[in-house]
Amino acid sequence: MRSNSFNGIRAGSDCELVQNHCRSNGTASGGTSTDAGIYVAGGSTFVGANTVSNNHDTGIRVLTPFNVVTRNVNTSNPLPYSSGSNNDFGPIGYAAFSTNPWLNITNP
């Protein structure tokens, strides 16, 4: 998903978002601060092994509860990850400093 006016991918409940590349989304005039490469608006969704880069606001935004987010790569987004309560996020950090297989990677 590239250069969409608002979110790159917007998912509801019971979805599986795997191995997507979402770049330069949320670029339309009139876009909001909730625009993201991947935006999850429902529960019981798995977000894994995605690459999100150069999005207008957030790389991966998950505001509803009971979702799993793991093994994603997030580069050059003003806000890499945004999450509400009761979501299961793998640790967030740099690959060079972690051996955790569930790591969500963040690069500036």
Secondary structure, DSSP 4 states (H G I P E B T S, - for coil): -BS-SS-SEEE-SS-EEES-EEES-S-STT--TT-EEEEE-SSS-EEES-EEES-SSEEEEE-SSS-EEES-EEES-SEEEEE-SS-EEPPEE-GGG---TTPEEEE-
